[in-house]
Amino acid sequence: MARTVKMLVVTDAAGNIVGGAHLGNSKQKSMNVGVRPLGGQRLHEVEIPAELAQLRSGHLLHQALSTATWSSTPAALKFPKTRFKRKKHD
């Protein structure tokens, strides 16, 4: 399995991540998704850890991405050290 996954993220003027979308082909052939930044925002193609891409909840993904900081030289997201624990559900 890939260790990273490509994603598009939108940052505001301060570099905060305000939106994003997974980059790649959809399992549904007729589905296309686009991301367009608004005024003062920028669009970046980044790689995120594969564990983040596997999160089933948009809320959890947003939480994880909100801890990242944007570095423009070289262009990258930097995440604090995080451990993911999987729990069994009934």
Summary of the structure (lengths in Angstrom):
residues: 90
radius of gyration: 14.0
end to end distance: 26.9
largest distance: 45.5
contacts: 169
relative contact order: 0.23
helix: 14%
strand: 33%
